[in-house]
C-alpha cells in the first residue's frame, strides 16, 4: 500500500504545484467563493453552464496543497459533465472521504481516488471538499460565500 500512497501523494503535490484550470472565465454563468476557516483555504470557482452542461470551469484562490489539488482535479473531472453528473460525483467523492467502507461507485471517481488517504485525517476533509461546496453554490447561482462550517 505504501507505493500506492506515495503515488497518490505525488499526484496531489503535482496538482498543487501546477494547478489545472487556474484562471478566470470570460463566459462564466455562475461564480462563488468558498472559505474554510479551519485551515484558511480560499477558493473562487467559476462555471460556464450551457444547456445543463459544464462547458468550462476554472478556479482561483490560495490554500493548502489538499484544497488546491482538489480544486484542480475537480475542474479536470467536471468539464463536459452535466450538472446532475457533477452532483452525483460529489456525493461519491464525499463518501470516499468520510465513510469507512469505500463507495461502490469508486471507479467513477477516476483520478479523484488519490484523495482516499484524506479519510484518515478528518480535519482535512473540509480542505478536500471546499471547491466542491463552492462549485455547488456557483451552479445554484448563489452569490454568498460558501463555507465548510
Ligand atoms: Zn486546507
Backbone and ligand atoms as CSV (ligand in chain L), in Angstrom:
chain,resi,resn,atom,element,x,y,z
A,1,UNK,N,N,0.819,-1.207,0.000
A,1,UNK,CA,C,0.000,0.000,0.000
A,1,UNK,C,C,0.860,1.269,0.000
A,2,UNK,N,N,2.089,1.181,0.506
A,2,UNK,CA,C,2.864,2.410,0.674
A,2,UNK,C,C,3.276,3.000,-0.674
A,3,UNK,N,N,3.522,2.124,-1.679
A,3,UNK,CA,C,3.844,2.627,-3.019
A,3,UNK,C,C,2.675,3.411,-3.590
A,4,UNK,N,N,1.496,2.849,-3.389
A,4,UNK,CA,C,0.285,3.479,-3.896
A,4,UNK,C,C,0.077,4.829,-3.204
A,5,UNK,N,N,0.290,4.816,-1.908
A,5,UNK,CA,C,0.119,6.056,-1.149
A,5,UNK,C,C,1.096,7.130,-1.640
A,6,UNK,N,N,2.295,6.687,-1.924
A,6,UNK,CA,C,3.308,7.630,-2.407
A,6,UNK,C,C,2.907,8.205,-3.767
A,7,UNK,N,N,2.381,7.329,-4.611
A,7,UNK,CA,C,1.926,7.768,-5.931
A,7,UNK,C,C,0.804,8.793,-5.778
A,8,UNK,N,N,-0.149,8.495,-4.902
A,8,UNK,CA,C,-1.264,9.406,-4.672
A,8,UNK,C,C,-0.749,10.763,-4.194
A,9,UNK,N,N,0.225,10.704,-3.307
A,9,UNK,CA,C,0.775,11.935,-2.755
A,9,UNK,C,C,1.447,12.770,-3.860
A,10,UNK,N,N,2.127,12.061,-4.763
A,10,UNK,CA,C,2.797,12.764,-5.865
A,10,UNK,C,C,1.796,13.453,-6.778
A,11,UNK,N,N,0.660,12.787,-7.033
A,11,UNK,CA,C,-0.370,13.383,-7.889
A,11,UNK,C,C,-0.904,14.661,-7.239
A,12,UNK,N,N,-1.148,14.587,-5.932
A,12,UNK,CA,C,-1.670,15.747,-5.204
A,12,UNK,C,C,-0.651,16.889,-5.226
A,13,UNK,N,N,0.612,16.565,-4.993
A,13,UNK,CA,C,1.644,17.610,-4.993
A,13,UNK,C,C,1.808,18.230,-6.377
A,14,UNK,N,N,1.683,17.396,-7.407
A,14,UNK,CA,C,1.798,17.902,-8.769
A,14,UNK,C,C,0.677,18.907,-9.077
A,15,UNK,N,N,-0.542,18.566,-8.671
A,15,UNK,CA,C,-1.663,19.480,-8.913
A,15,UNK,C,C,-1.551,20.738,-8.064
A,16,UNK,N,N,-0.928,20.601,-6.894
A,16,UNK,CA,C,-0.721,21.776,-6.051
A,16,UNK,C,C,0.281,22.729,-6.699
A,17,UNK,N,N,1.329,22.146,-7.268
A,17,UNK,CA,C,2.367,22.962,-7.913
A,17,UNK,C,C,1.905,23.574,-9.221
A,18,UNK,N,N,1.183,22.735,-9.994
A,18,UNK,CA,C,0.733,23.199,-11.317
A,18,UNK,C,C,-0.781,23.018,-11.432
A,19,UNK,N,N,-1.536,23.836,-10.733
A,19,UNK,CA,C,-2.990,23.652,-10.757
A,19,UNK,C,C,-3.562,23.832,-12.168
A,20,UNK,N,N,-4.464,22.922,-12.543
A,20,UNK,CA,C,-5.103,22.991,-13.860
A,20,UNK,C,C,-6.321,23.913,-13.782
A,21,UNK,N,N,-6.584,24.577,-14.891
A,21,UNK,CA,C,-7.746,25.483,-14.978
A,21,UNK,C,C,-7.714,26.563,-13.896
A,22,UNK,N,N,-6.510,27.002,-13.558
A,22,UNK,CA,C,-6.342,28.061,-12.553
A,22,UNK,C,C,-6.437,29.393,-13.279
A,23,UNK,N,N,-7.675,29.858,-13.490
A,23,UNK,CA,C,-7.889,31.068,-14.286
A,23,UNK,C,C,-9.322,31.540,-14.099
A,24,UNK,N,N,-9.583,32.763,-14.538
A,24,UNK,CA,C,-10.959,33.256,-14.541
A,24,UNK,C,C,-11.555,32.986,-15.916
A,25,UNK,N,N,-12.873,32.876,-15.965
A,25,UNK,CA,C,-13.557,32.619,-17.230
A,25,UNK,C,C,-14.137,33.922,-17.757
A,26,UNK,N,N,-14.153,34.055,-19.068
A,26,UNK,CA,C,-14.790,35.236,-19.638
A,26,UNK,C,C,-16.282,34.979,-19.836
A,27,UNK,N,N,-16.650,33.707,-19.888
A,27,UNK,CA,C,-18.032,33.353,-20.215
A,27,UNK,C,C,-18.762,32.722,-19.034
A,28,UNK,N,N,-18.356,33.062,-17.814
A,28,UNK,CA,C,-18.945,32.422,-16.637
A,28,UNK,C,C,-20.437,32.723,-16.502
A,29,UNK,N,N,-21.213,31.688,-16.188
A,29,UNK,CA,C,-22.636,31.883,-15.895
A,29,UNK,C,C,-22.880,31.817,-14.392
A,30,UNK,N,N,-21.912,31.291,-13.671
A,30,UNK,CA,C,-22.037,31.202,-12.218
A,30,UNK,C,C,-20.674,31.350,-11.564
A,31,UNK,N,N,-20.678,31.928,-10.382
A,31,UNK,CA,C,-19.425,32.193,-9.701
A,31,UNK,C,C,-19.703,32.164,-8.207
A,32,UNK,N,N,-18.810,31.552,-7.430
A,32,UNK,CA,C,-18.986,31.554,-5.975
A,32,UNK,C,C,-17.628,31.517,-5.305
A,33,UNK,N,N,-17.617,32.025,-4.087
A,33,UNK,CA,C,-16.386,31.996,-3.304
A,33,UNK,C,C,-16.577,31.049,-2.140
A,34,UNK,N,N,-15.511,30.353,-1.800
A,34,UNK,CA,C,-15.586,29.431,-0.674
A,34,UNK,C,C,-14.473,29.701,0.309
A,35,UNK,N,N,-14.752,29.409,1.564
A,35,UNK,CA,C,-13.779,29.665,2.614
A,35,UNK,C,C,-13.839,28.552,3.649
A,36,UNK,N,N,-12.693,28.034,3.981
A,36,UNK,CA,C,-12.601,27.009,5.020
A,36,UNK,C,C,-11.840,27.593,6.211
A,37,UNK,N,N,-12.588,28.081,7.207
A,37,UNK,CA,C,-11.938,28.779,8.332
A,37,UNK,C,C,-10.999,27.887,9.145
A,38,UNK,N,N,-11.220,26.578,9.105
A,38,UNK,CA,C,-10.375,25.673,9.883
A,38,UNK,C,C,-8.933,25.697,9.419
A,39,UNK,N,N,-8.755,25.904,8.105
A,39,UNK,CA,C,-7.414,25.806,7.528
A,39,UNK,C,C,-6.991,27.117,6.875
A,40,UNK,N,N,-7.986,27.975,6.579
A,40,UNK,CA,C,-7.688,29.235,5.917
A,40,UNK,C,C,-7.717,29.146,4.399
A,41,UNK,N,N,-8.242,28.044,3.871
A,41,UNK,CA,C,-8.316,27.881,2.410
A,41,UNK,C,C,-9.380,28.794,1.827
A,42,UNK,N,N,-9.027,29.437,0.716
A,42,UNK,CA,C,-9.992,30.267,-0.006
A,42,UNK,C,C,-9.996,29.862,-1.467
A,43,UNK,N,N,-11.185,29.794,-2.036
A,43,UNK,CA,C,-11.268,29.426,-3.444
A,43,UNK,C,C,-12.431,30.166,-4.098
A,44,UNK,N,N,-12.230,30.538,-5.347
A,44,UNK,CA,C,-13.304,31.096,-6.167
A,44,UNK,C,C,-13.484,30.159,-7.348
A,45,UNK,N,N,-14.706,29.690,-7.548
A,45,UNK,CA,C,-14.983,28.773,-8.650
A,45,UNK,C,C,-15.921,29.460,-9.630
A,46,UNK,N,N,-15.587,29.365,-10.905
A,46,UNK,CA,C,-16.449,29.908,-11.954
A,46,UNK,C,C,-16.830,28.793,-12.914
A,47,UNK,N,N,-18.099,28.809,-13.339
A,47,UNK,CA,C,-18.553,27.813,-14.308
A,47,UNK,C,C,-19.257,28.494,-15.465
A,48,UNK,N,N,-19.148,27.887,-16.617
A,48,UNK,CA,C,-19.929,28.302,-17.769
A,48,UNK,C,C,-20.855,27.136,-18.100
A,49,UNK,N,N,-22.108,27.304,-17.746
A,49,UNK,CA,C,-23.106,26.246,-17.922
A,49,UNK,C,C,-23.904,26.530,-19.195
A,50,UNK,N,N,-24.057,25.500,-20.027
A,50,UNK,CA,C,-24.801,25.674,-21.276
A,50,UNK,C,C,-25.685,24.449,-21.461
A,51,UNK,N,N,-26.994,24.671,-21.502
A,51,UNK,CA,C,-27.950,23.567,-21.611
A,51,UNK,C,C,-27.691,22.491,-20.556
A,52,UNK,N,N,-27.380,22.912,-19.356
A,52,UNK,CA,C,-27.184,21.958,-18.268
A,52,UNK,C,C,-25.840,21.247,-18.283
A,53,UNK,N,N,-24.955,21.639,-19.210
A,53,UNK,CA,C,-23.643,21.002,-19.303
A,53,UNK,C,C,-22.554,22.006,-18.904
A,54,UNK,N,N,-21.576,21.521,-18.153
A,54,UNK,CA,C,-20.466,22.383,-17.751
A,54,UNK,C,C,-19.495,22.489,-18.926
A,55,UNK,N,N,-19.606,23.594,-19.672
A,55,UNK,CA,C,-18.759,23.789,-20.849
A,55,UNK,C,C,-17.352,24.207,-20.446
A,56,UNK,N,N,-17.285,24.997,-19.383
A,56,UNK,CA,C,-15.966,25.442,-18.926
A,56,UNK,C,C,-16.022,25.655,-17.425
A,57,UNK,N,N,-14.880,25.507,-16.790
A,57,UNK,CA,C,-14.811,25.660,-15.342
A,57,UNK,C,C,-13.391,26.075,-14.972
A,58,UNK,N,N,-13.286,27.005,-14.048
A,58,UNK,CA,C,-11.975,27.455,-13.611
A,58,UNK,C,C,-12.021,27.846,-12.141
A,59,UNK,N,N,-10.864,27.945,-11.546
A,59,UNK,CA,C,-10.830,28.364,-10.141
A,59,UNK,C,C,-9.613,29.226,-9.870
A,60,UNK,N,N,-9.710,29.974,-8.775
A,60,UNK,CA,C,-8.581,30.749,-8.281
A,60,UNK,C,C,-8.609,30.679,-6.766
A,61,UNK,N,N,-7.519,31.035,-6.143
A,61,UNK,CA,C,-7.527,31.037,-4.694
A,61,UNK,C,C,-6.197,30.624,-4.117
A,62,UNK,N,N,-6.190,30.489,-2.806
A,62,UNK,CA,C,-4.973,30.072,-2.135
A,62,UNK,C,C,-5.356,29.198,-0.956
A,63,UNK,N,N,-4.474,28.274,-0.660
A,63,UNK,CA,C,-4.772,27.379,0.450
A,63,UNK,C,C,-3.759,26.264,0.509
A,64,UNK,N,N,-4.063,25.258,1.297
A,64,UNK,CA,C,-3.133,24.140,1.467
A,64,UNK,C,C,-3.109,23.269,0.209
A,65,UNK,N,N,-2.159,22.371,0.158
A,65,UNK,CA,C,-1.981,21.507,-1.016
A,65,UNK,C,C,-3.229,20.682,-1.310
A,66,UNK,N,N,-3.876,20.198,-0.264
A,66,UNK,CA,C,-5.067,19.361,-0.470
A,66,UNK,C,C,-6.187,20.173,-1.120
A,67,UNK,N,N,-6.415,21.378,-0.623
A,67,UNK,CA,C,-7.526,22.179,-1.146
A,67,UNK,C,C,-7.262,22.590,-2.595
A,68,UNK,N,N,-6.029,22.918,-2.878
A,68,UNK,CA,C,-5.689,23.378,-4.227
A,68,UNK,C,C,-5.710,22.211,-5.215
A,69,UNK,N,N,-5.136,21.095,-4.822
A,69,UNK,CA,C,-5.130,19.921,-5.698
A,69,UNK,C,C,-6.548,19.423,-5.929
A,70,UNK,N,N,-7.373,19.496,-4.897
A,70,UNK,CA,C,-8.744,19.034,-5.037
A,70,UNK,C,C,-9.513,19.920,-6.017
A,71,UNK,N,N,-9.321,21.234,-5.917
A,71,UNK,CA,C,-9.985,22.156,-6.850
A,71,UNK,C,C,-9.501,21.898,-8.278
A,72,UNK,N,N,-8.188,21.705,-8.416
A,72,UNK,CA,C,-7.606,21.469,-9.729
A,72,UNK,C,C,-8.169,20.194,-10.366
A,73,UNK,N,N,-8.201,19.125,-9.585
A,73,UNK,CA,C,-8.678,17.852,-10.128
A,73,UNK,C,C,-10.185,17.852,-10.332
A,74,UNK,N,N,-10.891,18.621,-9.524
A,74,UNK,CA,C,-12.335,18.756,-9.720
A,74,UNK,C,C,-12.614,19.385,-11.081
A,75,UNK,N,N,-11.885,20.461,-11.407
A,75,UNK,CA,C,-12.145,21.133,-12.683
A,75,UNK,C,C,-11.831,20.194,-13.853
A,76,UNK,N,N,-10.787,19.403,-13.702
A,76,UNK,CA,C,-10.447,18.451,-14.766
A,76,UNK,C,C,-11.530,17.385,-14.930
A,77,UNK,N,N,-12.089,16.977,-13.802
A,77,UNK,CA,C,-13.066,15.879,-13.833
A,77,UNK,C,C,-14.424,16.314,-14.371
A,78,UNK,N,N,-14.746,17.595,-14.231
A,78,UNK,CA,C,-16.130,18.008,-14.480
A,78,UNK,C,C,-16.378,18.655,-15.832
A,79,UNK,N,N,-15.333,18.999,-16.544
A,79,UNK,CA,C,-15.551,19.653,-17.831
A,79,UNK,C,C,-16.278,18.700,-18.774
A,80,UNK,N,N,-17.388,19.166,-19.326
A,80,UNK,CA,C,-18.167,18.342,-20.248
A,80,UNK,C,C,-19.233,17.508,-19.564
A,81,UNK,N,N,-19.258,17.538,-18.227
A,81,UNK,CA,C,-20.261,16.768,-17.489
A,81,UNK,C,C,-21.519,17.617,-17.281
A,82,UNK,N,N,-22.641,16.926,-17.107
A,82,UNK,CA,C,-23.862,17.661,-16.799
A,82,UNK,C,C,-23.835,18.040,-15.327
A,83,UNK,N,N,-24.699,18.968,-14.997
A,83,UNK,CA,C,-24.822,19.400,-13.616
A,83,UNK,C,C,-25.186,18.223,-12.708
A,84,UNK,N,N,-26.087,17.385,-13.197
A,84,UNK,CA,C,-26.512,16.207,-12.431
A,84,UNK,C,C,-25.344,15.262,-12.195
A,85,UNK,N,N,-24.552,15.036,-13.233
A,85,UNK,CA,C,-23.384,14.149,-13.104
A,85,UNK,C,C,-22.388,14.728,-12.098
A,86,UNK,N,N,-22.238,16.053,-12.126
A,86,UNK,CA,C,-21.315,16.709,-11.204
A,86,UNK,C,C,-21.767,16.517,-9.763
A,87,UNK,N,N,-23.070,16.657,-9.537
A,87,UNK,CA,C,-23.584,16.499,-8.171
A,87,UNK,C,C,-23.462,15.057,-7.704
A,88,UNK,N,N,-23.684,14.125,-8.632
A,88,UNK,CA,C,-23.548,12.707,-8.282
A,88,UNK,C,C,-22.097,12.385,-7.933
A,89,UNK,N,N,-21.179,12.963,-8.698
A,89,UNK,CA,C,-19.753,12.711,-8.452
A,89,UNK,C,C,-19.335,13.281,-7.088
A,90,UNK,N,N,-19.885,14.406,-6.729
A,90,UNK,CA,C,-19.576,14.999,-5.422
A,90,UNK,C,C,-20.031,14.061,-4.304
A,91,UNK,N,N,-21.204,13.461,-4.480
A,91,UNK,CA,C,-21.696,12.537,-3.451
A,91,UNK,C,C,-20.753,11.349,-3.289
A,92,UNK,N,N,-20.281,10.809,-4.408
A,92,UNK,CA,C,-19.362,9.658,-4.350
A,92,UNK,C,C,-18.036,10.086,-3.720
A,93,UNK,N,N,-17.546,11.241,-4.142
A,93,UNK,CA,C,-16.285,11.774,-3.622
A,93,UNK,C,C,-16.398,11.989,-2.105
A,94,UNK,N,N,-17.525,12.538,-1.683
A,94,UNK,CA,C,-17.726,12.798,-0.258
A,94,UNK,C,C,-17.720,11.493,0.539
A,95,UNK,N,N,-18.344,10.462,-0.011
A,95,UNK,CA,C,-18.361,9.201,0.737
A,95,UNK,C,C,-16.973,8.554,0.737
A,96,UNK,N,N,-16.195,8.782,-0.309
A,96,UNK,CA,C,-14.808,8.294,-0.325
A,96,UNK,C,C,-14.026,8.895,0.848
A,97,UNK,N,N,-14.306,10.161,1.135
A,97,UNK,CA,C,-13.548,10.882,2.169
A,97,UNK,C,C,-14.031,10.601,3.574
A,98,UNK,N,N,-15.293,10.230,3.705
A,98,UNK,CA,C,-15.870,10.204,5.050
A,98,UNK,C,C,-16.323,8.820,5.513
A,99,UNK,N,N,-16.492,7.881,4.593
A,99,UNK,CA,C,-17.039,6.600,5.019
A,99,UNK,C,C,-15.976,5.532,5.143
A,100,UNK,N,N,-16.169,4.729,6.152
A,100,UNK,CA,C,-15.256,3.638,6.468
A,100,UNK,C,C,-15.049,2.737,5.249
A,101,UNK,N,N,-16.159,2.391,4.639
A,101,UNK,CA,C,-16.115,1.492,3.505
A,101,UNK,C,C,-16.059,2.314,2.219
A,102,UNK,N,N,-15.151,2.010,1.315
A,102,UNK,CA,C,-15.071,2.806,0.079
A,102,UNK,C,C,-16.375,2.715,-0.713
A,103,UNK,N,N,-16.750,3.773,-1.386
A,103,UNK,CA,C,-18.018,3.771,-2.122
A,103,UNK,C,C,-18.039,2.722,-3.233
A,104,UNK,N,N,-19.227,2.193,-3.472
A,104,UNK,CA,C,-19.395,1.181,-4.513
A,104,UNK,C,C,-18.999,1.737,-5.875
A,105,UNK,N,N,-19.277,3.019,-6.060
A,105,UNK,CA,C,-19.032,3.638,-7.363
A,105,UNK,C,C,-17.631,4.247,-7.426
A,106,UNK,N,N,-16.710,3.698,-6.639
A,106,UNK,CA,C,-15.376,4.283,-6.560
A,106,UNK,C,C,-14.719,4.438,-7.935
A,107,UNK,N,N,-14.995,3.502,-8.836
A,107,UNK,CA,C,-14.358,3.573,-10.156
A,107,UNK,C,C,-14.790,4.823,-10.938
A,108,UNK,N,N,-15.992,5.329,-10.639
A,108,UNK,CA,C,-16.461,6.543,-11.309
A,108,UNK,C,C,-15.615,7.762,-10.946
A,109,UNK,N,N,-14.888,7.656,-9.859
A,109,UNK,CA,C,-14.102,8.802,-9.400
A,109,UNK,C,C,-12.873,9.056,-10.257
A,110,UNK,N,N,-12.412,8.024,-10.959
A,110,UNK,CA,C,-11.204,8.184,-11.758
A,110,UNK,C,C,-10.044,8.592,-10.872
A,111,UNK,N,N,-9.347,9.636,-11.294
A,111,UNK,CA,C,-8.144,10.069,-10.578
A,111,UNK,C,C,-8.444,10.649,-9.192
A,112,UNK,N,N,-9.697,11.010,-8.969
A,112,UNK,CA,C,-10.048,11.606,-7.673
A,112,UNK,C,C,-9.809,10.641,-6.518
A,113,UNK,N,N,-9.622,9.381,-6.843
A,113,UNK,CA,C,-9.386,8.364,-5.823
A,113,UNK,C,C,-8.097,8.639,-5.036
A,114,UNK,N,N,-7.231,9.483,-5.571
A,114,UNK,CA,C,-5.986,9.804,-4.851
A,114,UNK,C,C,-6.266,10.473,-3.497
A,115,UNK,N,N,-7.504,10.963,-3.317
A,115,UNK,CA,C,-7.816,11.622,-2.047
A,115,UNK,C,C,-8.303,10.644,-0.974
A,116,UNK,N,N,-8.269,9.346,-1.282
A,116,UNK,CA,C,-8.777,8.367,-0.322
A,116,UNK,C,C,-8.039,8.434,1.012
A,117,UNK,N,N,-6.758,8.818,0.988
A,117,UNK,CA,C,-5.980,8.894,2.223
A,117,UNK,C,C,-6.469,9.959,3.187
A,118,UNK,N,N,-7.234,10.923,2.655
A,118,UNK,CA,C,-7.750,12.017,3.478
A,118,UNK,C,C,-8.692,11.484,4.569
A,119,UNK,N,N,-9.293,10.326,4.281
A,119,UNK,CA,C,-10.204,9.691,5.237
A,119,UNK,C,C,-9.564,9.557,6.625
A,120,UNK,N,N,-8.264,9.365,6.651
A,120,UNK,CA,C,-7.581,9.186,7.937
A,120,UNK,C,C,-7.328,10.508,8.663
A,121,UNK,N,N,-7.603,11.618,7.997
A,121,UNK,CA,C,-7.375,12.937,8.598
A,121,UNK,C,C,-8.650,13.763,8.500
A,122,UNK,N,N,-9.600,13.499,9.412
A,122,UNK,CA,C,-10.930,14.133,9.301
A,122,UNK,C,C,-10.877,15.650,9.152
A,123,UNK,N,N,-9.885,16.306,9.758
A,123,UNK,CA,C,-9.838,17.759,9.673
A,123,UNK,C,C,-9.544,18.220,8.243
A,124,UNK,N,N,-8.943,17.320,7.450
A,124,UNK,CA,C,-8.602,17.643,6.057
A,124,UNK,C,C,-9.768,17.439,5.081
A,125,UNK,N,N,-10.822,16.800,5.561
A,125,UNK,CA,C,-11.960,16.538,4.674
A,125,UNK,C,C,-12.519,17.861,4.149
A,126,UNK,N,N,-12.539,18.872,5.017
A,126,UNK,CA,C,-13.075,20.174,4.602
A,126,UNK,C,C,-12.177,20.846,3.564
A,127,UNK,N,N,-10.893,20.587,3.639
A,127,UNK,CA,C,-9.980,21.113,2.619
A,127,UNK,C,C,-10.307,20.490,1.266
A,128,UNK,N,N,-10.547,19.175,1.292
A,128,UNK,CA,C,-10.769,18.434,0.045
A,128,UNK,C,C,-12.140,18.710,-0.562
A,129,UNK,N,N,-13.117,19.099,0.273
A,129,UNK,CA,C,-14.464,19.301,-0.268
A,129,UNK,C,C,-14.797,20.774,-0.515
A,130,UNK,N,N,-13.909,21.670,-0.098
A,130,UNK,CA,C,-14.204,23.110,-0.218
A,130,UNK,C,C,-14.584,23.516,-1.647
A,131,UNK,N,N,-13.762,23.116,-2.613
A,131,UNK,CA,C,-14.025,23.510,-4.005
A,131,UNK,C,C,-15.367,22.960,-4.486
A,132,UNK,N,N,-15.697,21.765,-4.006
A,132,UNK,CA,C,-16.954,21.129,-4.437
A,132,UNK,C,C,-18.165,21.854,-3.869
A,133,UNK,N,N,-18.087,22.220,-2.585
A,133,UNK,CA,C,-19.175,23.002,-1.988
A,133,UNK,C,C,-19.326,24.325,-2.731
A,134,UNK,N,N,-18.200,24.911,-3.082
A,134,UNK,CA,C,-18.214,26.201,-3.762
A,134,UNK,C,C,-18.794,26.060,-5.163
A,135,UNK,N,N,-18.436,24.963,-5.825
A,135,UNK,CA,C,-18.994,24.690,-7.150
A,135,UNK,C,C,-20.514,24.607,-7.085
A,136,UNK,N,N,-21.008,23.927,-6.053
A,136,UNK,CA,C,-22.452,23.761,-5.903
A,136,UNK,C,C,-23.121,25.133,-5.816
A,137,UNK,N,N,-22.512,26.026,-5.029
A,137,UNK,CA,C,-23.053,27.387,-4.904
A,137,UNK,C,C,-22.996,28.104,-6.248
A,138,UNK,N,N,-21.915,27.902,-7.000
A,138,UNK,CA,C,-21.778,28.553,-8.316
A,138,UNK,C,C,-22.838,28.027,-9.288
A,139,UNK,N,N,-23.109,26.726,-9.226
A,139,UNK,CA,C,-24.119,26.138,-10.112
A,139,UNK,C,C,-25.515,26.638,-9.744
A,140,UNK,N,N,-25.727,26.860,-8.454
A,140,UNK,CA,C,-27.021,27.348,-7.984
A,140,UNK,C,C,-27.184,28.838,-8.248
A,141,UNK,N,N,-26.087,29.486,-8.639
A,141,UNK,CA,C,-26.134,30.930,-8.858
A,141,UNK,C,C,-26.265,31.712,-7.570
A,142,UNK,N,N,-25.858,31.072,-6.469
A,142,UNK,CA,C,-25.891,31.775,-5.189
A,142,UNK,C,C,-24.669,32.682,-5.109
A,143,UNK,N,N,-24.852,33.851,-4.580
A,143,UNK,CA,C,-23.750,34.812,-4.540
A,143,UNK,C,C,-22.970,34.769,-3.232
A,144,UNK,N,N,-23.606,34.231,-2.209
A,144,UNK,CA,C,-22.930,34.296,-0.901
A,144,UNK,C,C,-21.722,33.358,-0.869
A,145,UNK,N,N,-20.896,33.598,0.110
A,145,UNK,CA,C,-19.690,32.807,0.259
A,145,UNK,C,C,-20.056,31.439,0.845
A,146,UNK,N,N,-19.617,30.390,0.164
A,146,UNK,CA,C,-19.834,29.041,0.676
A,146,UNK,C,C,-18.805,28.795,1.770
A,147,UNK,N,N,-19.270,28.274,2.875
A,147,UNK,CA,C,-18.345,27.971,3.960
A,147,UNK,C,C,-18.472,26.493,4.291
A,148,UNK,N,N,-17.379,25.913,4.727
A,148,UNK,CA,C,-17.432,24.497,5.075
A,148,UNK,C,C,-18.033,24.308,6.459
A,149,UNK,N,N,-18.284,25.413,7.161
A,149,UNK,CA,C,-18.865,25.297,8.509
A,149,UNK,C,C,-20.359,25.050,8.424
L,1,ZN,ZN,ZN,-6.666,23.181,3.845
